[in-house]
């Protein structure tokens, strides 16, 4: 009986952690996932890239709220939010543009 009493809190903590981890990644049709990211977080798409032949990765950010979301879309049209975060800082440096030599 003592083992069961000791196991119950561990089970409750494990269940809570698993439930919170599931809320981080959510999937659905691309239009619904993008709509939720845009309306719930106020984010707009800033860039995209291919991930092999099976999916496209898109980065959505909000300069105002400082949030970001990484969305993966598969060839079947399903999209999943793979990661989210905060404290987004927009980079104002142009990528691929060489700086001029001041001399």
C-alpha positions as YAML, in Angstrom:
chain: A
units: angstrom
residues:
- id: 1
  name: UNK
  ca: [0.00, 0.00, 0.00]
- id: 2
  name: UNK
  ca: [2.88, 2.39, 0.77]
- id: 3
  name: UNK
  ca: [4.25, 1.86, -2.73]
- id: 4
  name: UNK
  ca: [0.88, 2.73, -4.26]
- id: 5
  name: UNK
  ca: [0.62, 5.93, -2.19]
- id: 6
  name: UNK
  ca: [4.14, 6.94, -3.27]
- id: 7
  name: UNK
  ca: [3.39, 6.12, -6.91]
- id: 8
  name: UNK
  ca: [0.20, 8.21, -7.20]
- id: 9
  name: UNK
  ca: [1.96, 11.64, -6.99]
- id: 10
  name: UNK
  ca: [4.53, 10.50, -9.56]
- id: 11
  name: UNK
  ca: [1.73, 9.37, -11.88]
- id: 12
  name: UNK
  ca: [-0.10, 12.69, -11.46]
- id: 13
  name: UNK
  ca: [3.05, 14.69, -12.25]
- id: 14
  name: UNK
  ca: [3.84, 12.54, -15.29]
- id: 15
  name: UNK
  ca: [0.28, 12.92, -16.58]
- id: 16
  name: UNK
  ca: [0.40, 16.69, -16.11]
- id: 17
  name: UNK
  ca: [3.74, 16.98, -17.94]
- id: 18
  name: UNK
  ca: [2.49, 14.84, -20.81]
- id: 19
  name: UNK
  ca: [-0.67, 16.92, -21.12]
- id: 20
  name: UNK
  ca: [1.25, 20.20, -21.19]
- id: 21
  name: UNK
  ca: [3.66, 18.84, -23.80]
- id: 22
  name: UNK
  ca: [0.73, 17.94, -26.04]
- id: 23
  name: UNK
  ca: [-0.61, 21.49, -25.91]
- id: 24
  name: UNK
  ca: [2.65, 22.79, -27.41]
- id: 25
  name: UNK
  ca: [2.33, 20.87, -30.70]
- id: 26
  name: UNK
  ca: [-1.03, 21.03, -32.45]
- id: 27
  name: UNK
  ca: [-1.93, 20.00, -35.96]
- id: 28
  name: UNK
  ca: [-4.69, 20.48, -38.49]
- id: 29
  name: UNK
  ca: [-5.40, 21.68, -42.01]
- id: 30
  name: UNK
  ca: [-2.91, 24.41, -42.98]
- id: 31
  name: UNK
  ca: [-5.55, 27.12, -43.33]
- id: 32
  name: UNK
  ca: [-6.80, 26.50, -39.77]
- id: 33
  name: UNK
  ca: [-3.31, 26.35, -38.24]
- id: 34
  name: UNK
  ca: [-2.19, 29.54, -40.00]
- id: 35
  name: UNK
  ca: [-5.43, 31.32, -39.06]
- id: 36
  name: UNK
  ca: [-4.91, 30.39, -35.41]
- id: 37
  name: UNK
  ca: [-1.27, 31.55, -35.40]
- id: 38
  name: UNK
  ca: [-2.21, 34.82, -37.11]
- id: 39
  name: UNK
  ca: [-5.27, 35.62, -34.99]
- id: 40
  name: UNK
  ca: [-4.38, 34.13, -31.61]
- id: 41
  name: UNK
  ca: [-0.76, 35.31, -31.54]
- id: 42
  name: UNK
  ca: [-0.91, 38.22, -34.00]
- id: 43
  name: UNK
  ca: [1.94, 36.71, -36.00]
- id: 44
  name: UNK
  ca: [2.70, 37.00, -39.71]
- id: 45
  name: UNK
  ca: [4.83, 34.77, -41.88]
- id: 46
  name: UNK
  ca: [8.42, 36.01, -42.16]
- id: 47
  name: UNK
  ca: [10.03, 33.20, -44.10]
- id: 48
  name: UNK
  ca: [9.85, 29.64, -45.31]
- id: 49
  name: UNK
  ca: [12.09, 26.83, -46.47]
- id: 50
  name: UNK
  ca: [11.96, 23.24, -47.65]
- id: 51
  name: UNK
  ca: [12.76, 20.43, -45.26]
- id: 52
  name: UNK
  ca: [13.69, 17.63, -47.60]
- id: 53
  name: UNK
  ca: [10.99, 16.59, -50.03]
- id: 54
  name: UNK
  ca: [8.37, 15.91, -47.40]
- id: 55
  name: UNK
  ca: [7.58, 19.26, -45.79]
- id: 56
  name: UNK
  ca: [7.87, 23.04, -45.70]
- id: 57
  name: UNK
  ca: [8.91, 24.98, -42.58]
- id: 58
  name: UNK
  ca: [7.45, 28.46, -42.03]
- id: 59
  name: UNK
  ca: [8.42, 31.02, -39.42]
- id: 60
  name: UNK
  ca: [5.69, 33.33, -38.09]
- id: 61
  name: UNK
  ca: [6.55, 36.21, -35.75]
- id: 62
  name: UNK
  ca: [5.02, 39.18, -34.01]
- id: 63
  name: UNK
  ca: [7.25, 42.19, -33.48]
- id: 64
  name: UNK
  ca: [4.59, 43.76, -31.26]
- id: 65
  name: UNK
  ca: [4.12, 40.79, -28.93]
- id: 66
  name: UNK
  ca: [7.61, 39.35, -29.30]
- id: 67
  name: UNK
  ca: [6.30, 35.84, -30.05]
- id: 68
  name: UNK
  ca: [7.26, 33.35, -32.75]
- id: 69
  name: UNK
  ca: [5.90, 30.05, -34.10]
- id: 70
  name: UNK
  ca: [7.51, 27.45, -36.33]
- id: 71
  name: UNK
  ca: [4.93, 25.69, -38.52]
- id: 72
  name: UNK
  ca: [5.64, 22.55, -40.54]
- id: 73
  name: UNK
  ca: [3.36, 21.68, -43.49]
- id: 74
  name: UNK
  ca: [3.37, 18.21, -44.99]
- id: 75
  name: UNK
  ca: [2.58, 17.21, -48.57]
- id: 76
  name: UNK
  ca: [-0.89, 16.02, -47.51]
- id: 77
  name: UNK
  ca: [-1.81, 19.59, -46.47]
- id: 78
  name: UNK
  ca: [-1.63, 18.98, -42.73]
- id: 79
  name: UNK
  ca: [0.32, 21.53, -40.72]
- id: 80
  name: UNK
  ca: [1.73, 21.29, -37.22]
- id: 81
  name: UNK
  ca: [3.07, 23.97, -34.92]
- id: 82
  name: UNK
  ca: [6.46, 22.45, -34.09]
- id: 83
  name: UNK
  ca: [7.74, 25.12, -31.70]
- id: 84
  name: UNK
  ca: [6.69, 28.43, -30.16]
- id: 85
  name: UNK
  ca: [8.57, 31.02, -28.18]
- id: 86
  name: UNK
  ca: [8.81, 34.56, -26.95]
- id: 87
  name: UNK
  ca: [11.28, 37.44, -26.84]
- id: 88
  name: UNK
  ca: [11.47, 37.53, -30.65]
- id: 89
  name: UNK
  ca: [13.79, 40.28, -31.85]
- id: 90
  name: UNK
  ca: [13.63, 41.19, -35.54]
- id: 91
  name: UNK
  ca: [17.00, 41.23, -37.26]
- id: 92
  name: UNK
  ca: [17.47, 44.45, -39.20]
- id: 93
  name: UNK
  ca: [20.59, 43.26, -41.04]
- id: 94
  name: UNK
  ca: [20.09, 42.20, -44.65]
- id: 95
  name: UNK
  ca: [21.27, 38.65, -45.11]
- id: 96
  name: UNK
  ca: [23.58, 38.10, -48.08]
- id: 97
  name: UNK
  ca: [24.42, 41.77, -48.51]
- id: 98
  name: UNK
  ca: [28.11, 42.51, -47.99]
- id: 99
  name: UNK
  ca: [28.86, 45.52, -45.82]
- id: 100
  name: UNK
  ca: [30.77, 48.32, -47.53]
- id: 101
  name: UNK
  ca: [34.37, 48.82, -46.53]
- id: 102
  name: UNK
  ca: [34.55, 52.19, -44.71]
- id: 103
  name: UNK
  ca: [38.06, 52.91, -46.10]
...
